[in-house]
Amino acid sequence: KMVGGAETGSPVLLDNGWHAFALAPWIFGEEIEKVFAWTGNYKGLDAPAYVMFKYKQSREHVIPQYGHMEFSLMPEMQIPSKYYPTDEFIEIIASRGVMIINQGTSIGNPMSESKIFAPLVIIRDGKVETYENFDNDWKSSFIGATKHLIDVAKGKKVPILTGEDARKILKFNLAAIKSAQISKEVVLDSFS
């Protein structure tokens, strides 16, 4: 077996996808109940891919909480980047509004200068706010994370994710890969 447990491996869902799988429970502070995934296969990559999931909802919410991730594949699109020719766009839709995070890896490229790709857009209460004036180089996240790790090691801060959190994220990630293999939803409490 290859990385991710699938016969052909799961480089998109397991490697690149890990970060999205980590964000999903962290954003709302909720664990994942079940997941359904579909993947294609492009030259050995498990892409394009689509993942839909339901939160457990340990507390009351205005509306039931669901999420989805789409891993598009656009091999002919050029994305200028100092790092990788890839990018991430995240939409968080809640009962009062929407937050759109445009560009992760390639932020700061010419797309970032376009009004339609402001790095951060918040739509709520009948208003649209954009945020552009902040340190948006991808490397800054690694610098910040390294400083935080050092502070955690020195006992000055607590980890953002615990080892138990990491296990739950991995379970969510592997359950999505399994779902794509068997073409059925996977309930995380019954998945090992």
KEDREN-940811 format. One record per residue (C-alpha): x, y, z. Coordinates in steps of 0.1 Angstrom, whole numbers, plus 2048, in hexadecimal, padded with zeros to 3 digits. Example, Ala and Ser with C-alpha at 12.3 -4.5 7.8 and 13.67 -1.06 7.14 Angstrom:
2
87B7D384E/8897F5847/
//
This chain:
192
800800800/80A8247FA/80884380F/7E584881C/7DC82381A/7CD8247F7/7DB80C7DD/7E782A7C8/7EF8417E5/7DE8617EF/7F687E7E8/7DB8987E5/7C488E801/7DE88381A/7FC89A813/7ED8BA806/7CB8B3815/7D88AF839/7D88D483E/7B48D8833/7AA8BA848/7BA8CB866/7A88EC860/7858DD85E/7818D3882/7968F088F/78290B87F/761902891/7708F08AF/75C8D18A6/7668AD89E/75C89C87E/74088287F/74187385C/75187983A/74B870815/7658757FB/76A8707D6/78B8727C3/7968707A0/7B7864793/7CE87B77F/7F086D778/7F285B799/7E38787AD/7C28737C0/7B48927B0/79D8A27AA/78E89A7CB/76F8A47DE/76989E804/7488A5816/7468A283C/72E8A7859/7398B587B/72E8A389B/71F8C38A9/7288BF8CE/7158E08D5/6F68F18C6/6FB9048A5/6E3919892/6E5901874/6F38DE871/7188DF869/7268CF849/7458D6836/7558CD815/7778CF805/77E8CF7E0/7A08C77D2/79F8D47AE/7B98CB795/7C38E477B/7E38D876B/7E38F3750/7DD911767/7FC925770/7FD931794/81B94779A/82A93E7BC/84B9417CF/84491E7DD/82D9057CB/8179097AC/7F99017C2/7E09167D6/7C49137EF/7A39267F1/78E921811/76A92C816/75B92A839/73592E837/723934858/701940862/70A965863/722967845/73F95A831/76495C835/779956816/79E94F818/7AD9547F6/7CF9447F0/7E4932809/8049257F9/80693F7DC/7FA95D7EF/80C97D7E5/80C9747C0/7FB98B7A6/7D997B7AE/7DC9897D1/7DC9AC7C3/7BB9A77B1/79C9B37C4/78A9927BE/7A697F7D0/7AC9957EF/7BE97E807/7A197F820/77D98881A/761989834/73D98D82A/725993847/70A9AA853/7059B782F/7299C282C/7479B5819/7699BB82A/78B9B381A/7AC9AF82C/7CC9B3818/7E69C682D/7F79AA841/81699583D/80997D823/82896981A/82294481F/844941830/83695784D/81F93B858/83D92485B/85193E86E/833944886/82D91E88A/852918892/8529348AC/8339268BC/8429038BD/8619118CF/84A9238E8/8379028ED/8578EF8F3/86290990D/84090691E/83692A916/818920900/8019028F9/8008EF8D8/7E58FA8C0/7DF8D68B7/7E58BA8D0/7F18978C8/7CD88B8CD/7C18A68B4/7DA89989B/7CD87689E/7A9882898/7B589687A/7C787886C/7A8862872/79387B85F/7AC87C843/7AF856840/78A852843/786869824/79F854811/78C83481B/76B844811/77984C7EE/7858277EB/7648187F5/74C8337E7/739835808/73884D825/74E844843/74384B867/76285487A/75784389B/75682288A/776827875/79781A881/
//
